[in-house]
Amino acid sequence: MSYEEKRNSQQSEERKEKNSEGLIKGTAKEANDFVHNTVDASGKIIKSITGEGGLVGKTLDSSGNIVKKVSDKGTDAVGKTVDKSAKAFKHLSQKAFKNKKEESKKE
């Protein structure tokens, strides 16, 4: 399998995964990935200028890790909120439709 075929296959799998997550969870995951990539890219640029092992590089790594962890927590919170909201909506809609069905059977 060529590099292009592997990349296309991987992208196809990622799209399927994102579609199964839903709009809000998928968007939160995309935003999280964007934050991670931005932190990594900016870290590489700054380290290439200032050097890998210096104080600036170590400070950058620490602050980048903090930003990434905060982003991860936000994404998790969005996911849990979506899951709980969907569960509550499903429960309420089942109750509402159940009552309507019971009323129509009585008549």
C-alpha positions in Angstrom: 0.0 0.0 0.0 1.5 3.4 -1.0 1.8 6.3 1.3 -1.1 8.1 -0.4 -3.4 5.1 0.0 -2.5 4.8 3.7 -3.1 8.5 4.3 -6.5 8.4 2.4 -7.5 5.3 4.4 -6.6 6.9 7.6 -8.5 10.1 6.7 -11.5 8.0 5.8 -11.4 6.3 9.2 -11.1 9.6 10.9 -14.2 11.0 9.0 -16.2 7.9 10.0 -15.3 8.3 13.6 -16.1 12.0 13.6 -19.5 11.4 11.9 -20.4 8.9 14.6 -19.6 11.4 17.4 -22.1 14.0 16.3 -21.7 17.6 15.5 -20.9 19.1 19.0 -18.6 16.3 20.2 -16.8 16.2 16.8 -16.4 20.0 16.8 -15.0 19.9 20.3 -12.6 17.2 19.4 -11.5 19.2 16.3 -10.9 22.3 18.4 -8.9 20.2 20.9 -6.7 18.8 18.1 -6.2 22.3 16.8 -5.0 23.5 20.2 -2.6 20.6 20.5 -1.2 21.1 17.0 -0.8 24.8 17.6 1.0 24.3 20.9 3.3 21.7 19.3 4.0 23.8 16.2 4.7 27.0 18.1 6.9 25.1 20.5 9.0 23.7 17.7 9.4 27.1 16.2 10.5 28.8 19.4 12.8 25.9 20.3 14.5 26.1 16.9 15.3 29.7 17.6 16.2 29.5 21.3 17.6 26.0 21.6 16.2 22.7 22.9 17.5 22.4 26.4 17.4 25.9 27.7 15.2 27.6 30.3 12.9 28.9 27.5 12.4 25.5 26.0 11.6 23.9 29.4 9.2 26.7 30.3 7.6 26.4 26.9 7.1 22.6 27.4 5.5 23.1 30.8 3.1 25.8 29.7 2.3 23.8 26.5 1.4 20.8 28.7 -0.9 23.0 30.8 -2.7 24.4 27.8 -3.1 20.9 26.4 -4.5 19.5 29.6 -7.0 22.3 30.0 -8.1 21.8 26.4 -8.5 18.0 27.1 -10.6 18.7 30.2 -12.8 21.1 28.2 -13.3 18.5 25.5 -14.2 15.9 28.1 -16.7 18.2 29.7 -18.4 18.9 26.4 -18.6 15.2 25.6 -20.1 14.4 29.0 -22.6 17.2 28.7 -23.7 16.1 25.3 -24.1 12.5 26.5 -26.1 13.5 29.5 -28.3 15.9 27.5 -29.0 13.2 24.9 -29.9 10.7 27.6 -32.2 13.1 29.4 -33.9 14.1 26.1 -34.4 10.5 25.1 -35.9 9.7 28.6 -38.2 12.7 28.4 -39.3 12.0 24.9 -40.1 8.4 25.7 -42.2 9.5 28.6 -44.0 12.1 26.5 -44.8 9.7 23.6 -45.7 6.9 26.0 -48.4 9.1 27.6 -49.8 10.0 24.2 -49.9 6.4 23.2 -51.7 5.4 26.4 -54.2 8.2 26.0 -55.0 7.1 22.4 -55.5 3.5 23.5 -58.0 4.5 26.2 -60.1 6.4 23.6 
